[in-house]
C-alpha cells in the first residue's frame, strides 16, 4: 500500500504462481480522502472478499487477515501526539508492516518492475509465439492500468521514475513485489 489522504491511497493485492513465477495484481483500492478507519474497513473488506484456493480444487472464502507492506511514511510520528495512520489501521485489524527504504531502493523497485514487465519464458505464448509478461494486472485494477504505462522517467535519474507524477499504483505494486515469499509443497512421506 501507498498511503495518502489528499493524494490517493493506493493498495494492490498480489499473488504469484509458484510454477512459473508470474505475479497477478488481482484487486485495488485507489481513493482520495480516506480517513484511517475508512481505509482499514475497505482494506479488510477486500481481504475477506478474495477467494482462496486451498488445493485439491477446493476454493473458498478467505477467513484470514492478510498482511502487507505499506509506505513507511504511514508509520511516521507527525508530532500531533496521535497514533500514525498505519498504527490506527493496524489497531482496527489491518496487518501493515513498514516498507524498508534505503538508498537506491526506489531504483531497485523500478528495475524490478521492468523485470516483471518483460516476457516470462515460463509463461504460455500468445498466437504470435510471444511470451506473456511476468506480471498480469486484472481489468478491475483500473488505476494501475491507467497510471503505470504513463509513468515518466525522472529528469534527475534515468533509472528512476518521476516522483512528482501519479506514481501511487507503481509504489504499492512494487512494495508488494519486494515481499519475501515462501513456498511449500504438499508431499506424501513414506519410510518412517
C-alpha positions in Angstrom: 0.0 0.0 0.0 0.9 3.6 -0.6 -0.8 5.8 2.0 -2.5 9.0 1.1 -5.3 11.4 2.0 -5.0 14.4 -0.4 -3.1 12.1 -2.8 -4.8 8.8 -3.4 -4.4 5.9 -1.0 -3.3 3.0 -3.3 -3.5 -0.6 -2.2 -3.0 -3.6 -4.5 -3.4 -7.3 -3.8 -0.8 -9.5 -5.5 -0.5 -13.2 -5.8 2.2 -15.3 -7.5 2.0 -18.6 -9.5 4.8 -20.7 -7.9 5.1 -22.8 -11.0 6.1 -20.0 -13.4 6.8 -17.0 -11.1 4.1 -14.9 -12.7 2.6 -12.2 -10.5 -1.1 -11.3 -10.7 -2.4 -8.0 -9.4 -6.0 -9.0 -8.6 -7.6 -6.1 -6.7 -7.0 -2.5 -5.8 -8.2 0.4 -3.7 -7.3 3.8 -5.2 -9.1 6.6 -3.5 -8.5 10.1 -2.0 -9.9 11.4 1.3 -9.9 8.1 3.3 -9.5 8.5 7.0 -7.7 5.6 8.8 -11.0 3.9 9.9 -12.5 4.0 6.4 -9.2 2.9 4.8 -9.0 0.0 7.3 -12.6 -1.0 6.7 -12.2 -1.0 2.9 -8.9 -2.9 3.2 -10.3 -5.6 5.4 -13.5 -5.9 3.2 -11.2 -6.6 0.2 -9.1 -9.0 2.2 -12.1 -11.1 3.1 -13.7 -10.9 -0.4 -10.7 -12.7 -2.1 -11.4 -16.3 -2.8 -8.6 -18.7 -1.7 -7.6 -22.0 -3.4 -6.9 -24.5 -0.6 -5.7 -27.1 -3.0 -7.4 -30.3 -4.4 -9.8 -27.9 -6.3 -11.2 -26.6 -3.1 -11.9 -22.9 -3.3 -13.5 -21.0 -0.5 -13.9 -17.7 1.4 -10.9 -16.1 2.9 -11.2 -16.0 6.6 -7.6 -14.8 7.3 -6.5 -11.2 7.7 -3.9 -10.7 5.0 -0.6 -9.0 5.8 1.0 -6.4 3.6 3.6 -3.7 3.3 2.9 0.0 3.4 5.0 3.1 2.7 7.0 3.8 5.9 5.6 7.4 5.9 2.3 6.0 7.1 4.1 4.9 10.3 5.6 8.3 10.9 5.0 10.3 14.0 3.5 13.5 12.7 4.0 15.4 16.0 0.3 15.5 16.8 0.5 13.1 19.7 -1.8 10.7 17.9 -1.1 7.3 16.5 0.2 7.2 13.0 -2.3 6.3 10.2 -0.8 2.8 9.8 -0.9 2.2 13.6 -4.6 3.3 13.6 -5.4 0.9 10.8 -3.4 -2.0 12.4 -5.4 -1.4 15.7 -8.6 -1.8 13.6 -7.4 -5.2 12.2 -5.1 -4.5 9.3 -1.7 -6.1 9.4 0.6 -3.5 7.7 4.4 -3.6 8.1 6.5 -0.7 7.1 8.5 -0.9 3.8 12.2 -0.7 4.5 13.6 2.0 2.2 17.2 2.5 1.8 19.5 4.4 -0.6 18.6 3.2 -4.1 15.5 1.2 -3.1 13.2 3.1 -5.4 15.6 2.5 -8.4 15.7 -1.2 -7.4 11.9 -1.3 -7.4 11.8 0.4 -10.9 14.2 -2.3 -12.1 12.0 -5.0 -10.5 9.0 -3.6 -12.4 11.0 -3.7 -15.7 11.9 -7.3 -15.0 8.3 -8.5 -14.4 7.0 -6.5 -17.4 9.5 -8.4 -19.6 8.4 -11.6 -21.3 8.4 -14.5 -18.9 9.7 -17.6 -20.8 7.9 -19.9 -18.4 4.5 -18.5 -19.4 2.4 -19.7 -22.3 2.9 -17.9 -25.6 0.3 -15.8 -27.4 -0.8 -16.5 -31.0 2.3 -14.9 -32.4 4.7 -17.0 -30.2 5.5 -14.1 -27.8 5.7 -14.9 -24.1 3.4 -13.1 -21.8 5.0 -10.7 -19.2 5.8 -11.8 -15.7 3.0 -9.7 -14.3 -0.6 -9.7 -15.2 -3.0 -7.0 -14.0 -6.7 -7.8 -13.7 -9.0 -5.4 -15.5 -10.7 -4.2 -12.3 -7.3 -2.6 -11.3 -8.1 0.5 -13.4 -5.7 2.9 -11.6 -2.7 0.6 -12.2 -3.7 0.1 -15.8 -4.2 3.9 -16.3 -1.1 5.2 -14.5 1.8 2.8 -14.8 2.2 2.9 -18.6 2.2 6.7 -18.4 4.7 7.0 -15.6 7.5 9.3 -16.8 11.2 8.8 -16.2 12.9 11.1 -13.7 14.8 14.1 -15.1 17.3 13.7 -12.4 17.9 9.9 -12.7 17.1 8.0 -15.8 16.9 4.7 -13.8 14.1 6.1 -11.6 10.5 7.2 -12.2 9.3 10.8 -11.7 8.2 11.1 -8.1 6.2 14.2 -8.9 3.9 12.2 -11.2 1.0 9.9 -10.3 3.2 7.1 -9.0 0.9 5.7 -6.3 -0.1 2.4 -8.0 3.6 1.9 -9.1 4.6 2.3 -5.4 2.0 0.0 -4.0 2.6 -2.8 -6.5 6.4 -2.6 -6.3 6.2 -2.7 -2.5 4.3 -5.9 -2.9 6.9 -7.3 -5.3 9.6 -6.8 -2.6 7.7 -9.1 -0.2 9.6 -12.2 0.7 7.7 -15.2 -0.4 7.8 -18.7 0.9 6.5 -21.8 -1.0 5.6 -25.2 0.3 4.7 -28.4 -1.5 2.3 -31.0 -0.3 4.1 -34.3 -0.4 3.5 -37.9 0.8 6.2 -39.0 3.2 6.9 -42.7 3.4 9.5 -45.0 5.0 9.3 -43.5 8.5 
